[in-house]
Amino acid sequence: MSVLVRQCLQRRIPNIETLEQEVSIWECDRNLNQVCVDWRFRTEDARVKLSKIYLTLQN
């Protein structure tokens, strides 16, 4: 979401139709350019770091 705000939504959007159109164009562009996410840590590290959250999600 942060990258979407920085790259696409850094201004006031007048209505929902314009918002949908802007996000769709941004999404298509990122997909065409095959932009990847640079994850900061591995899945195993996330499970350890976020173990308290995982417990509440599993219940």
N, CA, C and O atoms as a Tripos MOL2 file, in Angstrom:
@<TRIPOS>MOLECULE
protein
  236   235    59     0     0
PROTEIN
NO_CHARGES

@<TRIPOS>ATOM
      1 N           0.8200   -1.1920    0.0000 N.3       1 MET1
      2 CA          0.0000    0.0000    0.0000 C.3       1 MET1
      3 C           0.8630    1.2550    0.0000 C.2       1 MET1
      4 O           0.5280    2.2520   -0.6400 O.2       1 MET1
      5 N           1.9580    1.1960    0.7110 N.am      2 SER2
      6 CA          2.8130    2.3740    0.7950 C.3       2 SER2
      7 C           3.3340    2.7850   -0.5820 C.2       2 SER2
      8 O           3.3300    3.9680   -0.9210 O.2       2 SER2
      9 N           3.7740    1.8270   -1.3600 N.am      3 VAL3
     10 CA          4.2950    2.1490   -2.6920 C.3       3 VAL3
     11 C           3.1720    2.6830   -3.5910 C.2       3 VAL3
     12 O           3.4150    3.5620   -4.4180 O.2       3 VAL3
     13 N           1.9870    2.1810   -3.4440 N.am      4 LEU4
     14 CA          0.8430    2.6860   -4.2090 C.3       4 LEU4
     15 C           0.5940    4.1520   -3.8800 C.2       4 LEU4
     16 O           0.3850    4.9650   -4.7800 O.2       4 LEU4
     17 N           0.6160    4.4850   -2.6180 N.am      5 VAL5
     18 CA          0.4010    5.8760   -2.2040 C.3       5 VAL5
     19 C           1.5110    6.7700   -2.7360 C.2       5 VAL5
     20 O           1.2410    7.8510   -3.2580 O.2       5 VAL5
     21 N           2.7610    6.3260   -2.6060 N.am      6 ARG6
     22 CA          3.8910    7.1570   -3.0490 C.3       6 ARG6
     23 C           3.9170    7.3450   -4.5610 C.2       6 ARG6
     24 O           4.2530    8.4280   -5.0400 O.2       6 ARG6
     25 N           3.5700    6.3130   -5.3150 N.am      7 GLN7
     26 CA          3.7230    6.3700   -6.7570 C.3       7 GLN7
     27 C           2.4590    6.7860   -7.5030 C.2       7 GLN7
     28 O           2.5410    7.2310   -8.6480 O.2       7 GLN7
     29 N           1.3180    6.6510   -6.8870 N.am      8 CYS8
     30 CA          0.0790    6.8520   -7.6290 C.3       8 CYS8
     31 C          -0.8840    7.8110   -6.9540 C.2       8 CYS8
     32 O          -1.5760    8.5690   -7.6330 O.2       8 CYS8
     33 N          -0.9410    7.7920   -5.6560 N.am      9 LEU9
     34 CA         -1.9950    8.5150   -4.9440 C.3       9 LEU9
     35 C          -1.4610    9.6660   -4.1020 C.2       9 LEU9
     36 O          -1.9950    9.9530   -3.0310 O.2       9 LEU9
     37 N          -0.4190   10.3220   -4.5770 N.am     10 GLN10
     38 CA          0.1930   11.3830   -3.7930 C.3      10 GLN10
     39 C          -0.5480   12.7100   -3.9330 C.2      10 GLN10
     40 O          -0.0030   13.7610   -3.5930 O.2      10 GLN10
     41 N          -1.7680   12.6710   -4.4240 N.am     11 ARG11
     42 CA         -2.5900   13.8690   -4.5780 C.3      11 ARG11
     43 C          -4.0280   13.5350   -4.2220 C.2      11 ARG11
     44 O          -4.3730   12.3680   -4.0340 O.2      11 ARG11
     45 N          -4.8460   14.5380   -4.1340 N.am     12 ARG12
     46 CA         -6.2620   14.3390   -3.8220 C.3      12 ARG12
     47 C          -6.9730   13.7360   -5.0390 C.2      12 ARG12
     48 O          -6.8290   14.2340   -6.1550 O.2      12 ARG12
     49 N          -7.7310   12.6760   -4.8210 N.am     13 ILE13
     50 CA         -8.4860   11.9980   -5.8750 C.3      13 ILE13
     51 C          -9.9470   12.4410   -5.7470 C.2      13 ILE13
     52 O         -10.5460   12.2670   -4.6860 O.2      13 ILE13
     53 N         -10.5300   13.0060   -6.8050 N.am     14 PRO14
     54 CA        -11.8560   13.6250   -6.6830 C.3      14 PRO14
     55 C         -13.0290   12.6650   -6.4790 C.2      14 PRO14
     56 O         -14.0250   13.0320   -5.8560 O.2      14 PRO14
     57 N         -12.9200   11.4310   -7.0020 N.am     15 ASN15
     58 CA        -14.0520   10.5070   -6.8800 C.3      15 ASN15
     59 C         -13.5680    9.0650   -7.0070 C.2      15 ASN15
     60 O         -12.4250    8.8050   -7.3820 O.2      15 ASN15
     61 N         -14.4570    8.1450   -6.6870 N.am     16 ILE16
     62 CA        -14.1030    6.7190   -6.6710 C.3      16 ILE16
     63 C         -13.7650    6.2000   -8.0700 C.2      16 ILE16
     64 O         -12.9110    5.3250   -8.2150 O.2      16 ILE16
     65 N         -14.4200    6.7260   -9.0860 N.am     17 GLU17
     66 CA        -14.1500    6.2760  -10.4570 C.3      17 GLU17
     67 C         -12.7210    6.6280  -10.8650 C.2      17 GLU17
     68 O         -12.0220    5.8090  -11.4630 O.2      17 GLU17
     69 N         -12.2960    7.8300  -10.5460 N.am     18 THR18
     70 CA        -10.9290    8.2440  -10.8510 C.3      18 THR18
     71 C          -9.9320    7.4060  -10.0620 C.2      18 THR18
     72 O          -8.8980    7.0030  -10.5950 O.2      18 THR18
     73 N         -10.2330    7.1460   -8.8160 N.am     19 LEU19
     74 CA         -9.3750    6.3070   -7.9830 C.3      19 LEU19
     75 C          -9.2160    4.9220   -8.5990 C.2      19 LEU19
     76 O          -8.0960    4.4280   -8.7270 O.2      19 LEU19
     77 N         -10.3090    4.3000   -8.9760 N.am     20 GLU20
     78 CA        -10.2540    2.9660   -9.5820 C.3      20 GLU20
     79 C          -9.4400    2.9840  -10.8700 C.2      20 GLU20
     80 O          -8.6520    2.0730  -11.1220 O.2      20 GLU20
     81 N          -9.6270    4.0080  -11.6760 N.am     21 GLN21
     82 CA         -8.8940    4.1120  -12.9350 C.3      21 GLN21
     83 C          -7.3910    4.3000  -12.6890 C.2      21 GLN21
     84 O          -6.5680    3.6410  -13.3230 O.2      21 GLN21
     85 N          -7.0460    5.1880  -11.7790 N.am     22 GLU22
     86 CA         -5.6340    5.4460  -11.4660 C.3      22 GLU22
     87 C          -4.9450    4.1970  -10.9200 C.2      22 GLU22
     88 O          -3.8280    3.8750  -11.3270 O.2      22 GLU22
     89 N          -5.5990    3.5020  -10.0120 N.am     23 VAL23
     90 CA         -5.0140    2.2980   -9.4220 C.3      23 VAL23
     91 C          -4.8790    1.2000  -10.4730 C.2      23 VAL23
     92 O          -3.8860    0.4730  -10.4880 O.2      23 VAL23
     93 N          -5.8580    1.0800  -11.3350 N.am     24 SER24
     94 CA         -5.8100    0.0710  -12.3940 C.3      24 SER24
     95 C          -4.6410    0.3230  -13.3470 C.2      24 SER24
     96 O          -3.9240   -0.6070  -13.7150 O.2      24 SER24
     97 N          -4.4570    1.5590  -13.7390 N.am     25 ILE25
     98 CA         -3.3410    1.9130  -14.6250 C.3      25 ILE25
     99 C          -2.0090    1.6260  -13.9310 C.2      25 ILE25
    100 O          -1.1010    1.0500  -14.5310 O.2      25 ILE25
    101 N          -1.8990    2.0290  -12.6670 N.am     26 TRP26
    102 CA         -0.6730    1.7940  -11.8950 C.3      26 TRP26
    103 C          -0.3950    0.2920  -11.7850 C.2      26 TRP26
    104 O           0.7420   -0.1470  -11.9610 O.2      26 TRP26
    105 N          -1.4290   -0.4860  -11.4960 N.am     27 GLU27
    106 CA         -1.2750   -1.9370  -11.3480 C.3      27 GLU27
    107 C          -0.8340   -2.5790  -12.6630 C.2      27 GLU27
    108 O           0.0710   -3.4130  -12.6670 O.2      27 GLU27
    109 N          -1.4500   -2.2070  -13.7600 N.am     28 CYS28
    110 CA         -1.0740   -2.7600  -15.0670 C.3      28 CYS28
    111 C           0.3760   -2.4370  -15.3990 C.2      28 CYS28
    112 O           1.1120   -3.2910  -15.8940 O.2      28 CYS28
    113 N           0.7810   -1.2070  -15.1270 N.am     29 ASP29
    114 CA          2.1590   -0.8000  -15.3950 C.3      29 ASP29
    115 C           3.1470   -1.6350  -14.5770 C.2      29 ASP29
    116 O           4.1590   -2.0950  -15.1060 O.2      29 ASP29
    117 N           2.8560   -1.8280  -13.2940 N.am     30 ARG30
    118 CA          3.7460   -2.6310  -12.4480 C.3      30 ARG30
    119 C           3.7900   -4.0810  -12.9130 C.2      30 ARG30
    120 O           4.8480   -4.7100  -12.8900 O.2      30 ARG30
    121 N           2.6560   -4.6090  -13.3310 N.am     31 ASN31
    122 CA          2.6310   -5.9900  -13.8150 C.3      31 ASN31
    123 C           3.3940   -6.1330  -15.1270 C.2      31 ASN31
    124 O           4.1290   -7.1020  -15.3130 O.2      31 ASN31
    125 N           3.2240   -5.1760  -16.0370 N.am     32 LEU32
    126 CA          3.9550   -5.2280  -17.3020 C.3      32 LEU32
    127 C           5.4660   -5.1560  -17.0830 C.2      32 LEU32
    128 O           6.2370   -5.8040  -17.7910 O.2      32 LEU32
    129 N           5.8730   -4.3720  -16.1050 N.am     33 ASN33
    130 CA          7.2970   -4.2310  -15.7960 C.3      33 ASN33
    131 C           7.8040   -5.3010  -14.8430 C.2      33 ASN33
    132 O           8.9780   -5.2990  -14.4740 O.2      33 ASN33
    133 N           6.9310   -6.2120  -14.4440 N.am     34 GLN34
    134 CA          7.2590   -7.3290  -13.5550 C.3      34 GLN34
    135 C           8.0120   -6.8610  -12.3050 C.2      34 GLN34
    136 O           9.0570   -7.4060  -11.9480 O.2      34 GLN34
    137 N           7.4580   -5.8480  -11.6600 N.am     35 VAL35
    138 CA          8.0530   -5.3060  -10.4420 C.3      35 VAL35
    139 C           7.8810   -6.3220   -9.3160 C.2      35 VAL35
    140 O           6.7990   -6.8740   -9.1230 O.2      35 VAL35
    141 N           8.9520   -6.5570   -8.5820 N.am     36 CYS36
    142 CA          8.9340   -7.5170   -7.4740 C.3      36 CYS36
    143 C           8.9960   -6.7930   -6.1380 C.2      36 CYS36
    144 O           9.4010   -5.6340   -6.0520 O.2      36 CYS36
    145 N           8.5880   -7.4990   -5.1160 N.am     37 VAL37
    146 CA          8.6780   -6.9920   -3.7510 C.3      37 VAL37
    147 C          10.0170   -7.4110   -3.1770 C.2      37 VAL37
    148 O          10.4300   -8.5620   -3.3240 O.2      37 VAL37
    149 N          10.6950   -6.4820   -2.5230 N.am     38 ASP38
    150 CA         11.9660   -6.7810   -1.8730 C.3      38 ASP38
    151 C          11.6850   -7.0590   -0.4020 C.2      38 ASP38
    152 O          11.6980   -6.1470    0.4250 O.2      38 ASP38
    153 N          11.4310   -8.3320   -0.0800 N.am     39 TRP39
    154 CA         11.1150   -8.7050    1.2950 C.3      39 TRP39
    155 C          12.3350   -8.5080    2.1610 C.2      39 TRP39
    156 O          13.4530   -8.8050    1.7420 O.2      39 TRP39
    157 N          12.1290   -8.0070    3.3700 N.am     40 ARG40
    158 CA         13.2290   -7.6870    4.2710 C.3      40 ARG40
    159 C          13.6790   -8.8610    5.1200 C.2      40 ARG40
    160 O          14.7890   -8.8330    5.6510 O.2      40 ARG40
    161 N          12.8550   -9.8950    5.2660 N.am     41 PHE41
    162 CA         13.2870  -11.0700    6.0060 C.3      41 PHE41
    163 C          12.5460  -12.2980    5.4970 C.2      41 PHE41
    164 O          11.5170  -12.1970    4.8290 O.2      41 PHE41
    165 N          13.0960  -13.4570    5.8310 N.am     42 ARG42
    166 CA         12.5560  -14.7210    5.3400 C.3      42 ARG42
    167 C          11.2870  -15.1080    6.0980 C.2      42 ARG42
    168 O          11.0060  -14.5590    7.1630 O.2      42 ARG42
    169 N          10.5320  -16.0390    5.5570 N.am     43 THR43
    170 CA          9.2940  -16.5020    6.1750 C.3      43 THR43
    171 C           9.5470  -17.0400    7.5750 C.2      43 THR43
    172 O           8.7880  -16.7540    8.5020 O.2      43 THR43
    173 N          10.6170  -17.8200    7.7290 N.am     44 GLU44
    174 CA         10.9320  -18.3910    9.0360 C.3      44 GLU44
    175 C          11.1930  -17.2810   10.0620 C.2      44 GLU44
    176 O          10.7450  -17.3650   11.2050 O.2      44 GLU44
    177 N          11.9150  -16.2500    9.6430 N.am     45 ASP45
    178 CA         12.2030  -15.1230   10.5370 C.3      45 ASP45
    179 C          10.9210  -14.3780   10.9020 C.2      45 ASP45
    180 O          10.7580  -13.9390   12.0410 O.2      45 ASP45
    181 N          10.0260  -14.2390    9.9510 N.am     46 ALA46
    182 CA          8.7550  -13.5590   10.2120 C.3      46 ALA46
    183 C           7.9280  -14.3480   11.2270 C.2      46 ALA46
    184 O           7.3070  -13.7630   12.1150 O.2      46 ALA46
    185 N           7.9210  -15.6540   11.0960 N.am     47 ARG47
    186 CA          7.1490  -16.4790   12.0380 C.3      47 ARG47
    187 C           7.6670  -16.3380   13.4650 C.2      47 ARG47
    188 O           6.8880  -16.3180   14.4170 O.2      47 ARG47
    189 N           8.9850  -16.2400   13.6070 N.am     48 VAL48
    190 CA          9.5690  -16.0580   14.9420 C.3      48 VAL48
    191 C           9.2360  -14.6660   15.4630 C.2      48 VAL48
    192 O           8.7730  -14.5090   16.5930 O.2      48 VAL48
    193 N           9.4720  -13.6660   14.6360 N.am     49 LYS49
    194 CA          9.2740  -12.2840   15.0540 C.3      49 LYS49
    195 C           7.8050  -11.9880   15.3520 C.2      49 LYS49
    196 O           7.4960  -11.2220   16.2650 O.2      49 LYS49
    197 N           6.9090  -12.5900   14.5870 N.am     50 LEU50
    198 CA          5.4780  -12.3160   14.7170 C.3      50 LEU50
    199 C           4.7220  -13.4700   15.3730 C.2      50 LEU50
    200 O           3.5230  -13.6330   15.1450 O.2      50 LEU50
    201 N           5.4020  -14.2570   16.1690 N.am     51 SER51
    202 CA          4.8070  -15.4700   16.7380 C.3      51 SER51
    203 C           3.5570  -15.1730   17.5680 C.2      51 SER51
    204 O           2.6100  -15.9580   17.5430 O.2      51 SER51
    205 N           3.5340  -14.0720   18.2940 N.am     52 LYS52
    206 CA          2.3510  -13.7360   19.0960 C.3      52 LYS52
    207 C           1.1400  -13.4730   18.2110 C.2      52 LYS52
    208 O           0.0200  -13.8400   18.5660 O.2      52 LYS52
    209 N           1.3560  -12.8490   17.0790 N.am     53 ILE53
    210 CA          0.2500  -12.5820   16.1480 C.3      53 ILE53
    211 C          -0.2310  -13.8770   15.5150 C.2      53 ILE53
    212 O          -1.4360  -14.0920   15.3820 O.2      53 ILE53
    213 N           0.7000  -14.7430   15.1220 N.am     54 TYR54
    214 CA          0.3180  -16.0100   14.5240 C.3      54 TYR54
    215 C          -0.5660  -16.8330   15.4750 C.2      54 TYR54
    216 O          -1.5120  -17.4850   15.0340 O.2      54 TYR54
    217 N          -0.2620  -16.8010   16.7510 N.am     55 LEU55
    218 CA         -1.0740  -17.5520   17.7170 C.3      55 LEU55
    219 C          -2.5150  -17.0560   17.7240 C.2      55 LEU55
    220 O          -3.4360  -17.8700   17.7870 O.2      55 LEU55
    221 N          -2.7340  -15.7550   17.6610 N.am     56 THR56
    222 CA         -4.1120  -15.2360   17.6880 C.3      56 THR56
    223 C          -4.8160  -15.4970   16.3760 C.2      56 THR56
    224 O          -6.0350  -15.6690   16.3670 O.2      56 THR56
    225 N          -4.0990  -15.5340   15.2680 N.am     57 LEU57
    226 CA         -4.7380  -15.7990   13.9820 C.3      57 LEU57
    227 C          -5.1510  -17.2620   13.8540 C.2      57 LEU57
    228 O          -6.1340  -17.5650   13.1790 O.2      57 LEU57
    229 N          -4.4260  -18.1600   14.4810 N.am     58 GLN58
    230 CA         -4.7320  -19.5790   14.3800 C.3      58 GLN58
    231 C          -5.9010  -19.9810   15.2530 C.2      58 GLN58
    232 O          -6.5320  -21.0010   14.9780 O.2      58 GLN58
    233 N          -6.2180  -19.2300   16.2890 N.am     59 ASN59
    234 CA         -7.2980  -19.5740   17.2240 C.3      59 ASN59
    235 C          -8.6440  -19.2230   16.6840 C.2      59 ASN59
    236 O          -9.6540  -19.4490   17.3500 O.2      59 ASN59
@<TRIPOS>BOND
     1     1     2 1
     2     2     3 1
     3     3     4 2
     4     3     5 am
     5     5     6 1
     6     6     7 1
     7     7     8 2
     8     7     9 am
     9     9    10 1
    10    10    11 1
    11    11    12 2
    12    11    13 am
    13    13    14 1
    14    14    15 1
    15    15    16 2
    16    15    17 am
    17    17    18 1
    18    18    19 1
    19    19    20 2
    20    19    21 am
    21    21    22 1
    22    22    23 1
    23    23    24 2
    24    23    25 am
    25    25    26 1
    26    26    27 1
    27    27    28 2
    28    27    29 am
    29    29    30 1
    30    30    31 1
    31    31    32 2
    32    31    33 am
    33    33    34 1
    34    34    35 1
    35    35    36 2
    36    35    37 am
    37    37    38 1
    38    38    39 1
    39    39    40 2
    40    39    41 am
    41    41    42 1
    42    42    43 1
    43    43    44 2
    44    43    45 am
    45    45    46 1
    46    46    47 1
    47    47    48 2
    48    47    49 am
    49    49    50 1
    50    50    51 1
    51    51    52 2
    52    51    53 am
    53    53    54 1
    54    54    55 1
    55    55    56 2
    56    55    57 am
    57    57    58 1
    58    58    59 1
    59    59    60 2
    60    59    61 am
    61    61    62 1
    62    62    63 1
    63    63    64 2
    64    63    65 am
    65    65    66 1
    66    66    67 1
    67    67    68 2
    68    67    69 am
    69    69    70 1
    70    70    71 1
    71    71    72 2
    72    71    73 am
    73    73    74 1
    74    74    75 1
    75    75    76 2
    76    75    77 am
    77    77    78 1
    78    78    79 1
    79    79    80 2
    80    79    81 am
    81    81    82 1
    82    82    83 1
    83    83    84 2
    84    83    85 am
    85    85    86 1
    86    86    87 1
    87    87    88 2
    88    87    89 am
    89    89    90 1
    90    90    91 1
    91    91    92 2
    92    91    93 am
    93    93    94 1
    94    94    95 1
    95    95    96 2
    96    95    97 am
    97    97    98 1
    98    98    99 1
    99    99   100 2
   100    99   101 am
   101   101   102 1
   102   102   103 1
   103   103   104 2
   104   103   105 am
   105   105   106 1
   106   106   107 1
   107   107   108 2
   108   107   109 am
   109   109   110 1
   110   110   111 1
   111   111   112 2
   112   111   113 am
   113   113   114 1
   114   114   115 1
   115   115   116 2
   116   115   117 am
   117   117   118 1
   118   118   119 1
   119   119   120 2
   120   119   121 am
   121   121   122 1
   122   122   123 1
   123   123   124 2
   124   123   125 am
   125   125   126 1
   126   126   127 1
   127   127   128 2
   128   127   129 am
   129   129   130 1
   130   130   131 1
   131   131   132 2
   132   131   133 am
   133   133   134 1
   134   134   135 1
   135   135   136 2
   136   135   137 am
   137   137   138 1
   138   138   139 1
   139   139   140 2
   140   139   141 am
   141   141   142 1
   142   142   143 1
   143   143   144 2
   144   143   145 am
   145   145   146 1
   146   146   147 1
   147   147   148 2
   148   147   149 am
   149   149   150 1
   150   150   151 1
   151   151   152 2
   152   151   153 am
   153   153   154 1
   154   154   155 1
   155   155   156 2
   156   155   157 am
   157   157   158 1
   158   158   159 1
   159   159   160 2
   160   159   161 am
   161   161   162 1
   162   162   163 1
   163   163   164 2
   164   163   165 am
   165   165   166 1
   166   166   167 1
   167   167   168 2
   168   167   169 am
   169   169   170 1
   170   170   171 1
   171   171   172 2
   172   171   173 am
   173   173   174 1
   174   174   175 1
   175   175   176 2
   176   175   177 am
   177   177   178 1
   178   178   179 1
   179   179   180 2
   180   179   181 am
   181   181   182 1
   182   182   183 1
   183   183   184 2
   184   183   185 am
   185   185   186 1
   186   186   187 1
   187   187   188 2
   188   187   189 am
   189   189   190 1
   190   190   191 1
   191   191   192 2
   192   191   193 am
   193   193   194 1
   194   194   195 1
   195   195   196 2
   196   195   197 am
   197   197   198 1
   198   198   199 1
   199   199   200 2
   200   199   201 am
   201   201   202 1
   202   202   203 1
   203   203   204 2
   204   203   205 am
   205   205   206 1
   206   206   207 1
   207   207   208 2
   208   207   209 am
   209   209   210 1
   210   210   211 1
   211   211   212 2
   212   211   213 am
   213   213   214 1
   214   214   215 1
   215   215   216 2
   216   215   217 am
   217   217   218 1
   218   218   219 1
   219   219   220 2
   220   219   221 am
   221   221   222 1
   222   222   223 1
   223   223   224 2
   224   223   225 am
   225   225   226 1
   226   226   227 1
   227   227   228 2
   228   227   229 am
   229   229   230 1
   230   230   231 1
   231   231   232 2
   232   231   233 am
   233   233   234 1
   234   234   235 1
   235   235   236 2
@<TRIPOS>SUBSTRUCTURE
     1 MET1         2 RESIDUE 1 A MET
     2 SER2         6 RESIDUE 1 A SER
     3 VAL3        10 RESIDUE 1 A VAL
     4 LEU4        14 RESIDUE 1 A LEU
     5 VAL5        18 RESIDUE 1 A VAL
     6 ARG6        22 RESIDUE 1 A ARG
     7 GLN7        26 RESIDUE 1 A GLN
     8 CYS8        30 RESIDUE 1 A CYS
     9 LEU9        34 RESIDUE 1 A LEU
    10 GLN10       38 RESIDUE 1 A GLN
    11 ARG11       42 RESIDUE 1 A ARG
    12 ARG12       46 RESIDUE 1 A ARG
    13 ILE13       50 RESIDUE 1 A ILE
    14 PRO14       54 RESIDUE 1 A PRO
    15 ASN15       58 RESIDUE 1 A ASN
    16 ILE16       62 RESIDUE 1 A ILE
    17 GLU17       66 RESIDUE 1 A GLU
    18 THR18       70 RESIDUE 1 A THR
    19 LEU19       74 RESIDUE 1 A LEU
    20 GLU20       78 RESIDUE 1 A GLU
    21 GLN21       82 RESIDUE 1 A GLN
    22 GLU22       86 RESIDUE 1 A GLU
    23 VAL23       90 RESIDUE 1 A VAL
    24 SER24       94 RESIDUE 1 A SER
    25 ILE25       98 RESIDUE 1 A ILE
    26 TRP26      102 RESIDUE 1 A TRP
    27 GLU27      106 RESIDUE 1 A GLU
    28 CYS28      110 RESIDUE 1 A CYS
    29 ASP29      114 RESIDUE 1 A ASP
    30 ARG30      118 RESIDUE 1 A ARG
    31 ASN31      122 RESIDUE 1 A ASN
    32 LEU32      126 RESIDUE 1 A LEU
    33 ASN33      130 RESIDUE 1 A ASN
    34 GLN34      134 RESIDUE 1 A GLN
    35 VAL35      138 RESIDUE 1 A VAL
    36 CYS36      142 RESIDUE 1 A CYS
    37 VAL37      146 RESIDUE 1 A VAL
    38 ASP38      150 RESIDUE 1 A ASP
    39 TRP39      154 RESIDUE 1 A TRP
    40 ARG40      158 RESIDUE 1 A ARG
    41 PHE41      162 RESIDUE 1 A PHE
    42 ARG42      166 RESIDUE 1 A ARG
    43 THR43      170 RESIDUE 1 A THR
    44 GLU44      174 RESIDUE 1 A GLU
    45 ASP45      178 RESIDUE 1 A ASP
    46 ALA46      182 RESIDUE 1 A ALA
    47 ARG47      186 RESIDUE 1 A ARG
    48 VAL48      190 RESIDUE 1 A VAL
    49 LYS49      194 RESIDUE 1 A LYS
    50 LEU50      198 RESIDUE 1 A LEU
    51 SER51      202 RESIDUE 1 A SER
    52 LYS52      206 RESIDUE 1 A LYS
    53 ILE53      210 RESIDUE 1 A ILE
    54 TYR54      214 RESIDUE 1 A TYR
    55 LEU55      218 RESIDUE 1 A LEU
    56 THR56      222 RESIDUE 1 A THR
    57 LEU57      226 RESIDUE 1 A LEU
    58 GLN58      230 RESIDUE 1 A GLN
    59 ASN59      234 RESIDUE 1 A ASN
